[in-house]
Amino acid sequence: MDVENIFHMKGGHDETSYSRNSSLQKKASDMVKHITLEAIQEVYMRTTPEILAMADLGCSSGLNSLSMIKDLYQAVEDAYRTTLINGPKSSTMKTQAKLSSVSVYLNDLPTNDFNSIFRALPEFFDEEKRGHLRPSLFVAASPGSFYDPIFPPNFLHFIYSSYSLHWLSKIPAGIYDENGKSMNKGCIYICERSPQTIIRAYAQQFREDFSRFLRLRSQELTPGGSMVLVFLGREGLDHIDRGNSFLWELLARSFTILISKGEIEEEKLNSYDVHFYAPSQEEIEEEVGKEGSFKLVHLEKFQIEREKGNNGISYGVAVASTVRAIQESMISHHFGQHILNSLFDTYAHLVDEEMSKQEIRPITCLLVLNKI
């Protein structure tokens, strides 16, 4: 499957769009926002540029990105004003320059609904009224895969990416046999039935992609630049847990139920696999160390607490709506749009059913990386 030309979050603003079904991602980003804002302020204090350039990689099509832009911009402005009042942080700090502007580059695959973001910009800029001596704020799009070069060398001061790096550049080639058939029958990701060949293929694809991502970003960041990366992971070395892998297992079960009802063919399920990987802390640390361009300043794993009384919406429905907004493009392409409602109603029911037995706790990882 041609991931780069098919995969995208559900655009627009209808009931099943990503913009209306990304509250879980927003909540997770907000939980660690103080770390993100501290990181960009430290970048500014180290570099004191006249024009600060930052990028949001995997910005998607909702308003989460604009919310983070606002927070990052204000954090940089606060750091700038602090240096004006207090002077350089240390004797080795660069000579203070006037911060004339902040440039933000929104990146995602070309299939992303960038228009929905830019339609919201006039209102966004109205809210961010230019005050006296405030830096100008510019927002632009830079479409393309972040597994390829995106920006010129030494161009960016800060990179932010939220809920994107668990997506691989492609479905691992190693999961297919010599006839091009998936060897991961009945599963769409690593599951208990997956042979070791499947696990090795996914792990290898992650290593290749993450290493390439780090190398490319190190070239695009200026000296003193930093990255904050937020993406899904797993708790320990075992790939099978009651977290992200279990949510994929429940989606596979949902497909199986539709097969039993005659709504899809079994062969369709056997030929569908996701381009996803949830790395462990050890895998992340190993790849950062091996690639060698960054110092890992901070790494933590956290879980999103379930909201109580979420407008009468169950956790299963919330998860199913989120996954649908993310996976609809790929599932529609492979199975057809006609199965979507039935599939995700079934999925919501299975998630709620499992939650009544035992918690499902997906892990999210936060990394702060400074360019060496």
N, C-alpha and C positions, 0 to 999 in steps of 0.2 A: 504494500500500500504506500502511495506517495504521500508521506506524512506532511511534508512542507507545503504541498499544494491543496491539501484537504483539511488538515487539522486547524481548527480555530474555535474560540469560545463563541457561544451563540450571541450574535449581534442584536442590535435594536434594543427596544425597551418593553417588549411584551412579557407575558406572564412567565415564559420559560427562558427569557434572555439571561445572559450572564450578569448584566447590570442590575437585575432584580433578584439574582440568586447567588450572590457572592459575599453574603454577610459573614459566613464562617471564615473566609479568607481575611476579611476586614478585621474581624475580631482578633484573629491570630496576629496580624500585623500590628494592631494597636497594643497588644499585650507586650510587645518588645519594642515599641516605637521609641521609648526613651533611649534605648541603646543605639538605634538608627540615628536619632537626632544628635546624640553626643558624638557619634562617629563623624558626621559631616561637619560639625562645629570644630572638631579637632583637625580635620582636613583643612578647613579654612584658616585656622590659627597657624598651621604649619606652612601653608603656601601663600596666604594673603594675595590672591590674584586680583587683577582688575576686573576680569570676566571669569566667573566660576561656571564651569560646564559640568553638568551631571546627566546621567542617563538612567531611565527605568527600563530594564530589559524584561520583556514579557509583560508589557503593560496591560494587555487585554483591552476589552471594549467597554468596561464599566466605568463608574466614577471613582473607584478606589484609588486609581492612579492620580487623579486631580486632587483628591484629599491628601495624599502623601506629598505631592508637589507643594501644596500650600504649607504643610508642616515643615518640609525641608527648607523651603524658601525663608520662612520666618525664623528657623533655627540659624541659617546662615546670616540673616540680617541681624539677629541678636548677637552673634559672635563678632560681626563687623563693628557694631556699636560698642561692644565691650572693649575691643582693641582700640577704638578711637578714644574711649574714656581712660582706659588703664594703660595703654601703650602695649608694646610687644610682650608676649608671655615670657620670653627669655632672651638673653643676649644673642643667642644663635638664631633667633627668629628673623625671617626676612623683613626688610624695611616695609613699613605700612604703606599700602597702596589704596587708593580710593576704589571701593567696590562699585563699579558702574552698572554691572548687570549680572544676572543669573540666567544661564541658558539651560533649558531642560529638553532632552531628546527622548521621545517615546519610541520604544522599539518593540516590535512583535513581527510575526510572520506576515507576508503581504496579504494573506487572506483575512487578516484581522479587520474588524469594523472600526477603523480609525475615525471615520466620519462621526460616529456617535460621541467620541471624545471631543472632537473639534467643534461640534455643534454646541457643546456645553461651555466652550471657552469664553464667549462674550459675557455670560453671566458670572463665570469664574473671575474674570478680570474686573468686572464691576465690583465684586466683593473685595478684591484686592486693590482698592483704589490707591493710586500712586500718591504717596505722602511726600513731604519735604525731605529731600536727600535720600529717599528710598531707592535701592537699586532697581533698575528695570528688570522685568521678567519676560523672557521669551520662551515659547514652547513650539517645538517642531517634531515631526515624525521621521524616524529612520528605519523603514521596514527592512526585514531580512532575518535570517536565522542567526541566533547568537552563537551558533557553532561555526560561523564564518566571520571574517573581518567585517566590522560595521563602521568604524570611525578611523580617522587618520592617527598616526602614531602621536603619543604624548598630547592627546586632545582633551581628555576628560580628567576631572579632579575627583569625581565620586561616581560610583555605580551602585545602583540599588536594583534588586530583583526579588520579587515576592511570588511564591507559589508557581515557579516556572522551571527550575532546574531539575525537578524530578522527571521532566519530560525528556526522553532521549531523542537524539537526532533522527533515529529510525528504529524500526523493529529489528532486534538483533538477527543477523543472518544465520547465526549458529543454532537457531531454534528450528531450522528447516532441514529436512533430509535431502538426499541427492535428487529427488524428484520435485523439490520445492514445496513439499507438504510439511505443515507444522507438526512437530513431534510432541506438542503440548496439548494433546487431545482432551477436550472437555474443560480446559482451563483457558483463561484469557491473560493470566499473569502467573507468576510463580505460586504454585499451590502444593498441597501435600502429595498429590499424584505426579507432580513434575519430576522427570528424571534429572540427575545431576547435570546433564548436558544443557538443559534449559537454564538452570541456575548459573552455570558458568558463562553461558552466552550473555545473559542479562548483566551480570557483574562486569564482564569484559567490556561490554558496550558502554556502561557507565564510566569505567576507568578511562576509556578512550575519549569519550565526550567531555567529561569533567576536566581532564588534563588539557584538552584542546581549548576549552572555554577559558581556563586560567591563563594559558599562554597568550591567547589573543587579547584578553583584557589587560594583561600586564603591558602589552605593547601600546594599547590605547590610553592607558592611564599615565598622567604626568608623574614625575618623582614626587613623593609625598602623598600620592593618591590612595584611596581606600575603596573597598567594596563591602556592602552589607547584603548577604544572601539569605533568603528565607525559603526553605523548601521541605517537602515531606521526606521523612526518613523512617528508621526503625529503631527499636530499643536496644537490641543485642545482635549477636552474630547470626542467630537463626533467622532465616528469611520468612519463616511462617510464624506469624504472631496474630494476636487479636487486635490488630491495628489496621494499617493501610492494606496489607495483603489480604486480610479477612474481608474488607469491604469489596475488593475485587472478586474474592471467592463468592460473596453473596450476589454480585452481579452475574457471575457465571451461572450460579444456581437459578437466577431469574430467567436467563436464556434457556436453561434446561426445562423449566416449567413451561415456557412458551413452545418448546419442541414437543412436549407431552400433549399440548393442546392443538398441535398441528399448525401453529402460527408461523414457525420457521423450520427450516430443515437442519438436521444435525450437522451436516457437512458445513453449513454456514458458520456454526459455532466453532467447529474444529479448525476452521481457517481464519479465525479472528483472534488476534493477539494485540495487546496494548504496548505502546512505546513508553513505558513507565519503569522507573526503578527507585526504590526507597533504600538509600544507602545507610550503613551503620556509621557510628562515630569513628570507628577504627578505619573504615574505608575512606572516609572524608579526610581524616588526618594523614593517612598514608599517601593519598594522591596529592594533597597540598605540599607535603614534604618532598615527594618525588619530583614534582614539576618545578618547584624551587623558586618561583617568582614572587611569592607572597609569604609574609609572616602571619600565621594564624593567631590573631590577638584574642579572639573570644569564640567559643563554641558552646552552645547549650541546646539541650533538647527540652521541649515543653509540650503540654497537651492543652487543647482548648476545652475549657469547662463548659458543660452543657448549660444552656439557658433554661431557667424554670419558667413555665407558663409563657412560651413563645407564641403569643397571639393564637393559642389553641392549635398550633401546628406541632405535630409530633417530631421527634428527632429523626425518625425514619423518613418522613416527608421532606424535612429540611435537607438531609443528606442526599436523597434521591433528586431533589430539585437542583442541588448544586452539581451533582455528577452529570445530570442530563445537560445542563448548560455547558459543561465542559466537553462531554463525549458525544453530543448529538451529531456533530458534523461527521465524525468517524463512523458511528453506528448507522446513521442514515445512508451513508455511502455504501456500506457493506451489506446491511440487512434491508434497507428501505425505511422510509419515514413511517409507514403504516404500523410498525410495531412499537413506536416510542411510548405512547400512553400506557399500553398494556405492560410493557417491560418495566417502566419506572413505577407504576402502581404496585406491581409485584415486588420490585426491589424495596420500595418504602415499607411494605408489609414485612418482608424478611428482616430488614434492619431493626424495625420495632420489635419483632418477635425475638430476635437474638438479644437485643438490649434488655428485654424483660428477664432474660436468663443471666446475663453477665455483661458488664460494661464493654463497649468497643472503644478503644482509646488510641486513635491515630497519633503518631509522633510527628512533630515539626522540629526542624533543625534551624538554628540561627548561627550564621558565621559572620565574623568581622575580620577582614583581611586587609593588611597594609602592604602596599607594593614595596618590595625590597630594593 
